[in-house]
Amino acid sequence: MFPCVSQVCSLAASLEDDFDGCADAAGGAIELWLTKVEEYLTDHTPADVKARAEERGLKLAAASFQGGLLVSQGESRRLAWEQFQRRLELCQSLQVPVLVVVADFLGPFSQTDIERAQVSLRQAGEAAARHGVKLALEFQARNTFVNNLETAVMLVQSVGLANVGICLDLFHFFVGPSKFEDLAHLTADNLFHVQVADVADRPRELAGDSDRILPGDGDFRLRLVFDALRDIGYRGAISLELTNPQFWQIAPRQVAEIGLTALRLALGDASGR
C-alpha cells in the first residue's frame, strides 16, 4: 500500500499547484479529479499533464469519478457514456490505471434497474479494457442500492471481468450499512483503489462529505481496515480524499503535508514520513 493525495483535497487550487504541492510534501502519488483536469485541458494537452507529473516525480494513481453509467436512460445516458468514452481516452493517454465509477442508484429502483446496471457495468468494463483501464466501482452510503461493500462486490462478481473491481471509500464504508465482516469479500484481485478520510462527533446518519477530516482525527476504526488490507496483500493506493471546503482554503502543499503525515501515521508509520 502506498499513500496518495486526491486533487479534491485542494479543489480551489490549480492543477499545477496541486502537483507541486504534493511533490514538495514528498508525496509520490496523486489521484486526479477529472473535472479539474478537463478544465486544465481547455488550454493544455494531455502531454502537458503527463510531463508535469513526470517532472515532479508523481505517479498518477487513479482518476475520479465517472457517474451516470449504470441505470440512467435516454439523453442522460447518452451524455454520460460520451463523457465516459472521452475519459477513457484521457486515462489511456495519461497512463492512469484506474478510473473510479460511482453507482447511480439515487431513488426508487426495480429488478429491471439491477439487471440494467449489470449489463451497463459489463459494457463499461469491456470499453475500459480496450483502453487498458481498470474500473473501480464505488458504493455510496446514501444510495438506495449498492450502498455497501457486500452488494458492490456482488455486482462486480456478476460482471465477471478482470478489469472491473472495487473502490473502497472508507467514508462510505463507515457511515453506511457496510460491516467489518464485509471486508472478507475483498481480495488483492478485486480491490483496485482505496480512499480515506475520517469523521468526528457526527452521527453516521447525518455525516456528509463536508464533514470529512484527516484520518486519525475522528472516530473511524481505520487501523482495523488497514490491517485487513495488509492481510489480503493489497498493494494499491490509499488516497486521502477530503471533500471539505475548509481544506480548500489552505495551500495545496500544506494540505498535502498535514494530510500525508496523518495518513502515514494511520497506516502505521510511526514517523509519519
Buried (B, 14 or more C-beta within 10 A) or exposed (E): BBBBBBBBBBBEBEBBBBBBBBBBBEBBBBBBBBEBBBEBBEEBEBEBBBEBBEEBEBBBBBBBBBBBBBBBEEEEBEEBBEBBEEBBEBBBBBEBBBBBBBBBBBEEBEEEBBEBBBEBBBEBBEBBBEBEBBBBBBBBBEBEBBBBBBBBBEBBEBBEBEBBBBBBBBBBBBBBBBEEEBBBBBEEEBBBBBBBBBBEEBEEEEBBBEBBBBBBEBEBEBEEBBEBBEEBEBEBBBBBBBBBEEBBEBEBBBBBBBBBBBBBBBBEEEEBE
